[in-house]
Amino acid sequence: MSQDPKTKPPSQAEKYLNMQVVASLVQPWHFILSSLLSWDAFQSAWFSRFWAWAGPRIREGNGPRITALLEGRVTGGQEVEEVVGEPISGVVLDIGPGLGYWVDLYARTDVPLKNEDGGMRKREGKGKGIAKVYGVEPNAQSHSGLRQRANAAGLESVYEILPVGIESIAKETGVQKGSVDAIVSLLCLCSIPEPEKNIKELYSYLKPGGRWYLYEHVAIKGYWPMLLYQRFVNLFWPLALGGCQLCRDTEKSLQEAGSWSKVDVVRPPLEPWHAVVPHIFGTLTK
């Protein structure tokens, strides 16, 4: 007696497909329930998803200025056409890269170098003279996207993710203090714990002559009505945005981290005076 086709058992392929459908339905709920059991896990997961939305928009709006910064074409908080500083090169600490929306800038090859006589010459070798980039990113939720973007930029052998906080770099990785040519921090120092301590810790990794390239938002100074408003917004801002603090005096912390031979960090002149989230922009040289 032949079997009714309506009651025919599912094939292996059909079983696998059904399992995938069930998993796709269960996974979001599993994520939600597991996140709700831990406030830290919830904040980390929420911030990763928020940054997946905000990151590309910030990159689109600020791409040219950050490109100019790493190419040594920023002074007085403004982009300029000529190379006025040292382009990024050597061993780099990339602080808080998140999902990696800026990592492709480490792969550019069209930035010239200055000769000792002041003339310009083309770069040789890979990238912008960059030997190694260490991405200091303790949020494991970001690692998959960060690795994917680094690989897409052709940085498989150059970019290494360090899954640790700033305070653990020397203890848990092979990066030694005094061995780094450049530090890059882009909108991340607002969220690091113990900022004064950890900014000083980062300073200790720079070689003499090493550069710190930065674009960070900072506390409002002067204009007390806006200062009060910023403090009000900061009551709930950190809860929604991964511990991001609007009222940090990051510029002061950087200036006091150690001795600098050159400081070219200011608020961009084109920013409006009434900005709730003002920035500092430029380079410090050890």
Contacts in CASP RR format, 6 or more apart in sequence:
PFRMAT RR
TARGET T0000
AUTHOR 0000-0000-0000
METHOD contacts of the structure
MODEL  1
MSQDPKTKPPSQAEKYLNMQVVASLVQPWHFILSSLLSWDAFQSAWFSRF
WAWAGPRIREGNGPRITALLEGRVTGGQEVEEVVGEPISGVVLDIGPGLG
YWVDLYARTDVPLKNEDGGMRKREGKGKGIAKVYGVEPNAQSHSGLRQRA
NAAGLESVYEILPVGIESIAKETGVQKGSVDAIVSLLCLCSIPEPEKNIK
ELYSYLKPGGRWYLYEHVAIKGYWPMLLYQRFVNLFWPLALGGCQLCRDT
EKSLQEAGSWSKVDVVRPPLEPWHAVVPHIFGTLTK
10 18 0 8 1.000
31 45 0 8 1.000
34 41 0 8 1.000
35 41 0 8 1.000
35 42 0 8 1.000
35 45 0 8 1.000
35 46 0 8 1.000
36 42 0 8 1.000
43 239 0 8 1.000
43 242 0 8 1.000
43 243 0 8 1.000
44 139 0 8 1.000
44 141 0 8 1.000
44 242 0 8 1.000
45 141 0 8 1.000
46 240 0 8 1.000
46 242 0 8 1.000
47 139 0 8 1.000
47 241 0 8 1.000
47 242 0 8 1.000
47 243 0 8 1.000
48 99 0 8 1.000
48 139 0 8 1.000
48 141 0 8 1.000
48 142 0 8 1.000
50 240 0 8 1.000
50 241 0 8 1.000
51 98 0 8 1.000
51 99 0 8 1.000
51 142 0 8 1.000
52 99 0 8 1.000
55 99 0 8 1.000
55 101 0 8 1.000
56 101 0 8 1.000
58 101 0 8 1.000
58 187 0 8 1.000
59 101 0 8 1.000
59 102 0 8 1.000
62 215 0 8 1.000
64 79 0 8 1.000
65 74 0 8 1.000
65 79 0 8 1.000
65 215 0 8 1.000
65 268 0 8 1.000
65 281 0 8 1.000
66 102 0 8 1.000
66 105 0 8 1.000
66 186 0 8 1.000
66 215 0 8 1.000
67 105 0 8 1.000
67 108 0 8 1.000
68 74 0 8 1.000
68 79 0 8 1.000
68 80 0 8 1.000
69 213 0 8 1.000
69 215 0 8 1.000
69 281 0 8 1.000
69 282 0 8 1.000
69 283 0 8 1.000
70 87 0 8 1.000
70 88 0 8 1.000
70 105 0 8 1.000
70 106 0 8 1.000
70 128 0 8 1.000
70 184 0 8 1.000
70 213 0 8 1.000
71 83 0 8 1.000
71 87 0 8 1.000
71 88 0 8 1.000
71 108 0 8 1.000
71 111 0 8 1.000
71 128 0 8 1.000
72 83 0 8 1.000
72 84 0 8 1.000
72 85 0 8 1.000
72 86 0 8 1.000
72 87 0 8 1.000
72 88 0 8 1.000
72 111 0 8 1.000
72 283 0 8 1.000
73 79 0 8 1.000
73 80 0 8 1.000
73 81 0 8 1.000
73 82 0 8 1.000
73 83 0 8 1.000
73 84 0 8 1.000
73 85 0 8 1.000
74 80 0 8 1.000
74 84 0 8 1.000
74 264 0 8 1.000
74 281 0 8 1.000
74 282 0 8 1.000
74 283 0 8 1.000
75 84 0 8 1.000
75 85 0 8 1.000
75 264 0 8 1.000
76 264 0 8 1.000
76 266 0 8 1.000
76 269 0 8 1.000
76 282 0 8 1.000
77 264 0 8 1.000
77 265 0 8 1.000
77 266 0 8 1.000
77 267 0 8 1.000
77 268 0 8 1.000
77 269 0 8 1.000
77 281 0 8 1.000
77 282 0 8 1.000
78 268 0 8 1.000
78 269 0 8 1.000
78 270 0 8 1.000
83 111 0 8 1.000
83 112 0 8 1.000
83 114 0 8 1.000
83 120 0 8 1.000
85 283 0 8 1.000
86 211 0 8 1.000
86 285 0 8 1.000
87 111 0 8 1.000
87 113 0 8 1.000
87 128 0 8 1.000
88 106 0 8 1.000
88 128 0 8 1.000
88 130 0 8 1.000
88 182 0 8 1.000
88 184 0 8 1.000
88 211 0 8 1.000
88 213 0 8 1.000
89 128 0 8 1.000
89 129 0 8 1.000
89 130 0 8 1.000
89 131 0 8 1.000
89 181 0 8 1.000
89 182 0 8 1.000
90 129 0 8 1.000
90 130 0 8 1.000
90 131 0 8 1.000
90 132 0 8 1.000
90 181 0 8 1.000
90 182 0 8 1.000
91 131 0 8 1.000
91 132 0 8 1.000
91 133 0 8 1.000
91 134 0 8 1.000
91 179 0 8 1.000
91 180 0 8 1.000
91 181 0 8 1.000
91 182 0 8 1.000
92 106 0 8 1.000
92 130 0 8 1.000
92 132 0 8 1.000
92 133 0 8 1.000
92 134 0 8 1.000
92 180 0 8 1.000
92 181 0 8 1.000
92 182 0 8 1.000
92 183 0 8 1.000
92 184 0 8 1.000
93 134 0 8 1.000
93 135 0 8 1.000
93 136 0 8 1.000
93 169 0 8 1.000
93 175 0 8 1.000
93 180 0 8 1.000
93 182 0 8 1.000
93 183 0 8 1.000
93 184 0 8 1.000
93 202 0 8 1.000
93 205 0 8 1.000
94 102 0 8 1.000
94 103 0 8 1.000
94 106 0 8 1.000
94 133 0 8 1.000
94 134 0 8 1.000
94 135 0 8 1.000
94 136 0 8 1.000
94 159 0 8 1.000
94 184 0 8 1.000
95 135 0 8 1.000
95 136 0 8 1.000
95 166 0 8 1.000
95 183 0 8 1.000
95 184 0 8 1.000
95 185 0 8 1.000
95 188 0 8 1.000
95 189 0 8 1.000
95 192 0 8 1.000
95 202 0 8 1.000
96 135 0 8 1.000
96 136 0 8 1.000
96 137 0 8 1.000
96 185 0 8 1.000
96 188 0 8 1.000
97 103 0 8 1.000
97 135 0 8 1.000
97 136 0 8 1.000
97 137 0 8 1.000
97 142 0 8 1.000
97 146 0 8 1.000
98 137 0 8 1.000
98 139 0 8 1.000
98 142 0 8 1.000
98 146 0 8 1.000
99 142 0 8 1.000
99 145 0 8 1.000
99 146 0 8 1.000
99 149 0 8 1.000
100 142 0 8 1.000
100 145 0 8 1.000
100 146 0 8 1.000
100 149 0 8 1.000
100 150 0 8 1.000
101 149 0 8 1.000
102 184 0 8 1.000
102 186 0 8 1.000
103 133 0 8 1.000
103 146 0 8 1.000
103 149 0 8 1.000
103 150 0 8 1.000
103 153 0 8 1.000
103 155 0 8 1.000
103 159 0 8 1.000
104 149 0 8 1.000
104 152 0 8 1.000
104 153 0 8 1.000
106 127 0 8 1.000
106 128 0 8 1.000
106 130 0 8 1.000
106 133 0 8 1.000
106 153 0 8 1.000
106 155 0 8 1.000
106 158 0 8 1.000
106 159 0 8 1.000
107 126 0 8 1.000
107 127 0 8 1.000
107 153 0 8 1.000
107 154 0 8 1.000
107 155 0 8 1.000
107 158 0 8 1.000
108 127 0 8 1.000
108 128 0 8 1.000
109 123 0 8 1.000
109 125 0 8 1.000
109 126 0 8 1.000
109 127 0 8 1.000
109 128 0 8 1.000
111 123 0 8 1.000
111 128 0 8 1.000
112 120 0 8 1.000
112 121 0 8 1.000
112 122 0 8 1.000
112 123 0 8 1.000
113 120 0 8 1.000
113 121 0 8 1.000
113 122 0 8 1.000
113 123 0 8 1.000
114 120 0 8 1.000
114 121 0 8 1.000
115 121 0 8 1.000
123 129 0 8 1.000
126 158 0 8 1.000
130 158 0 8 1.000
131 158 0 8 1.000
132 158 0 8 1.000
132 160 0 8 1.000
133 155 0 8 1.000
133 158 0 8 1.000
133 159 0 8 1.000
133 160 0 8 1.000
134 160 0 8 1.000
134 162 0 8 1.000
134 173 0 8 1.000
134 175 0 8 1.000
135 146 0 8 1.000
135 159 0 8 1.000
135 160 0 8 1.000
135 161 0 8 1.000
135 162 0 8 1.000
136 162 0 8 1.000
136 164 0 8 1.000
136 165 0 8 1.000
136 166 0 8 1.000
136 169 0 8 1.000
137 143 0 8 1.000
137 146 0 8 1.000
137 161 0 8 1.000
137 162 0 8 1.000
137 163 0 8 1.000
138 163 0 8 1.000
138 164 0 8 1.000
138 165 0 8 1.000
140 163 0 8 1.000
143 161 0 8 1.000
143 163 0 8 1.000
146 161 0 8 1.000
147 161 0 8 1.000
150 156 0 8 1.000
150 158 0 8 1.000
150 159 0 8 1.000
150 161 0 8 1.000
153 159 0 8 1.000
162 169 0 8 1.000
162 172 0 8 1.000
162 173 0 8 1.000
162 175 0 8 1.000
164 172 0 8 1.000
164 173 0 8 1.000
166 192 0 8 1.000
166 198 0 8 1.000
166 201 0 8 1.000
166 202 0 8 1.000
167 194 0 8 1.000
167 197 0 8 1.000
167 198 0 8 1.000
167 201 0 8 1.000
169 175 0 8 1.000
169 201 0 8 1.000
169 205 0 8 1.000
170 176 0 8 1.000
170 177 0 8 1.000
175 205 0 8 1.000
176 205 0 8 1.000
177 204 0 8 1.000
177 205 0 8 1.000
178 204 0 8 1.000
178 205 0 8 1.000
178 206 0 8 1.000
178 207 0 8 1.000
179 205 0 8 1.000
179 207 0 8 1.000
180 205 0 8 1.000
180 206 0 8 1.000
180 207 0 8 1.000
180 210 0 8 1.000
181 206 0 8 1.000
181 207 0 8 1.000
181 210 0 8 1.000
181 211 0 8 1.000
182 206 0 8 1.000
182 210 0 8 1.000
182 211 0 8 1.000
182 212 0 8 1.000
182 213 0 8 1.000
183 202 0 8 1.000
183 205 0 8 1.000
183 206 0 8 1.000
183 211 0 8 1.000
183 212 0 8 1.000
183 213 0 8 1.000
184 212 0 8 1.000
184 213 0 8 1.000
184 214 0 8 1.000
185 212 0 8 1.000
185 213 0 8 1.000
185 214 0 8 1.000
185 215 0 8 1.000
185 216 0 8 1.000
186 214 0 8 1.000
186 215 0 8 1.000
186 216 0 8 1.000
187 215 0 8 1.000
187 216 0 8 1.000
187 217 0 8 1.000
188 216 0 8 1.000
189 195 0 8 1.000
189 199 0 8 1.000
189 214 0 8 1.000
189 216 0 8 1.000
189 248 0 8 1.000
189 250 0 8 1.000
189 253 0 8 1.000
190 216 0 8 1.000
190 217 0 8 1.000
190 243 0 8 1.000
190 244 0 8 1.000
190 245 0 8 1.000
190 246 0 8 1.000
190 248 0 8 1.000
190 250 0 8 1.000
191 242 0 8 1.000
191 243 0 8 1.000
191 244 0 8 1.000
191 245 0 8 1.000
192 198 0 8 1.000
192 199 0 8 1.000
195 248 0 8 1.000
195 250 0 8 1.000
195 253 0 8 1.000
196 253 0 8 1.000
196 256 0 8 1.000
199 250 0 8 1.000
199 253 0 8 1.000
199 254 0 8 1.000
199 257 0 8 1.000
200 256 0 8 1.000
200 257 0 8 1.000
200 258 0 8 1.000
202 212 0 8 1.000
202 257 0 8 1.000
203 212 0 8 1.000
203 257 0 8 1.000
203 258 0 8 1.000
203 286 0 8 1.000
206 212 0 8 1.000
206 286 0 8 1.000
207 286 0 8 1.000
208 286 0 8 1.000
209 261 0 8 1.000
209 285 0 8 1.000
209 286 0 8 1.000
210 285 0 8 1.000
210 286 0 8 1.000
211 283 0 8 1.000
211 284 0 8 1.000
211 285 0 8 1.000
211 286 0 8 1.000
212 254 0 8 1.000
212 283 0 8 1.000
212 284 0 8 1.000
212 285 0 8 1.000
212 286 0 8 1.000
213 282 0 8 1.000
213 283 0 8 1.000
214 254 0 8 1.000
214 265 0 8 1.000
214 280 0 8 1.000
214 281 0 8 1.000
214 282 0 8 1.000
214 283 0 8 1.000
214 284 0 8 1.000
215 279 0 8 1.000
215 280 0 8 1.000
215 281 0 8 1.000
215 282 0 8 1.000
216 250 0 8 1.000
216 279 0 8 1.000
216 280 0 8 1.000
217 246 0 8 1.000
217 250 0 8 1.000
217 277 0 8 1.000
217 278 0 8 1.000
217 279 0 8 1.000
218 248 0 8 1.000
218 249 0 8 1.000
218 250 0 8 1.000
218 251 0 8 1.000
218 267 0 8 1.000
218 278 0 8 1.000
218 279 0 8 1.000
218 280 0 8 1.000
219 227 0 8 1.000
219 230 0 8 1.000
219 246 0 8 1.000
219 247 0 8 1.000
219 248 0 8 1.000
219 249 0 8 1.000
219 250 0 8 1.000
220 226 0 8 1.000
220 227 0 8 1.000
220 230 0 8 1.000
220 247 0 8 1.000
220 276 0 8 1.000
220 278 0 8 1.000
221 227 0 8 1.000
223 273 0 8 1.000
223 274 0 8 1.000
226 274 0 8 1.000
226 276 0 8 1.000
229 276 0 8 1.000
230 246 0 8 1.000
230 247 0 8 1.000
230 276 0 8 1.000
231 246 0 8 1.000
231 247 0 8 1.000
233 246 0 8 1.000
233 276 0 8 1.000
234 245 0 8 1.000
234 246 0 8 1.000
234 247 0 8 1.000
237 244 0 8 1.000
237 245 0 8 1.000
237 246 0 8 1.000
238 244 0 8 1.000
238 245 0 8 1.000
246 276 0 8 1.000
246 277 0 8 1.000
250 280 0 8 1.000
251 265 0 8 1.000
251 280 0 8 1.000
254 265 0 8 1.000
254 284 0 8 1.000
255 263 0 8 1.000
259 286 0 8 1.000
260 284 0 8 1.000
260 285 0 8 1.000
260 286 0 8 1.000
261 285 0 8 1.000
261 286 0 8 1.000
262 283 0 8 1.000
262 284 0 8 1.000
262 285 0 8 1.000
263 284 0 8 1.000
263 285 0 8 1.000
264 282 0 8 1.000
264 283 0 8 1.000
264 284 0 8 1.000
265 280 0 8 1.000
265 281 0 8 1.000
265 282 0 8 1.000
265 283 0 8 1.000
265 284 0 8 1.000
266 280 0 8 1.000
266 281 0 8 1.000
266 282 0 8 1.000
267 278 0 8 1.000
267 279 0 8 1.000
267 280 0 8 1.000
267 281 0 8 1.000
268 279 0 8 1.000
268 281 0 8 1.000
271 278 0 8 1.000
271 279 0 8 1.000
END
